[in-house]
Amino acid sequence: MSSLTRSRRRSSRRGAPQTALASVLETQGRRLVWVAQHLGVDASTVSRWCSGDRPIPERRRHQLAAILGVDPAELVDRQPGNGGATS
């Protein structure tokens, strides 16, 4: 892997939040560990939700919404190309 590729990878991680959850956490100044502790899950689980590697289970989405003080719909990522409908 070239240094340019590594640099691009790093800069894309530092860019805009990838998911709705990541955006809410950034806006509120919350950390993954804080969320994980409140949900009783491992921080790596929350990290996967924030990166989009794993979908947030519906039950957890409602729990997240409650602890973050947002509507559960705010934690659903909008899918590009489908008119803004949520998944």
Residue pairs with C-beta under 8 A, 6 or more apart in sequence:
16 23
17 23
17 25
17 26
17 50
18 50
18 51
18 52
19 49
19 50
19 51
19 52
19 77
20 74
20 75
20 76
20 77
20 78
21 49
21 50
21 56
21 64
21 75
22 50
22 51
24 30
24 68
24 70
24 74
24 75
25 31
25 32
25 35
25 50
25 68
28 68
30 68
32 43
32 46
32 47
32 50
33 43
35 46
35 64
35 67
35 68
36 42
36 43
36 45
36 46
38 67
39 46
39 60
39 63
39 64
39 67
41 60
45 54
48 54
49 55
49 56
49 60
52 77
55 87
56 64
56 75
61 72
61 75
61 76
62 72
64 72
64 75
65 71
65 72
65 74
65 75
68 75
73 86
76 86
76 87
77 86
77 87
78 84
78 85
78 86
79 85
79 86
79 87
